[in-house]
């Protein structure tokens, strides 16, 4: 399960990175987020999903 979550988060981060590259002004000009905010959200989601529930 943890490996699947890790792969999913990696794919989502890759897709977001591509969308930032392809549409920088169209999609993201109305909001300013520092780049580290997205990584904090993705890493916290990854840590939450990989938490041992046993």
N, C-alpha and C positions, 0 to 999 in steps of 0.2 A: 504494500500500500504506500509506503513512504517513497519508494522509487517512482511510482506512478505520479505522486504529487510533485516530486522533484522535477520530473520530466514535463509535467503540465505547466509548472511555474516557469521553467526554462523556455518553453514554447511561447507562453504568453509574453514573457519579457522580450523575446526575439520579435514577435509580431508588433509589440508596442514600439520597439526600436525601429523597425522598418517603417511603421506609420509616421513616426517622428521625422524620418529621413525623406519620405515621399511627399508628405503634406505638411511642411513646417508652418507655413503662414495661414493656410486655410483652416486647419483644424485646431491649432494651438495658439493662435495669436490673441484670442480673447481672454486667455487666462495665463498667468505666470506662475509656474511651480518650479522651484529649484529641482535639479535633476535627482538629488538625493531623496526627495519625498517619494518618488515612485519606487525606488529601491527599498525604502523602509517599509512601504506597504507590501511589496512582494515578499520581502524577507519575513515580515511578521506573519503573513498568510502561510508561508512555507513552514515556519516554526509552529504555528497553531495546528496545521494539518499533520505535522510529523510528531506531535506530542504523543507520548506513550499513554494510552488510556487504560492499561492493565493494572 
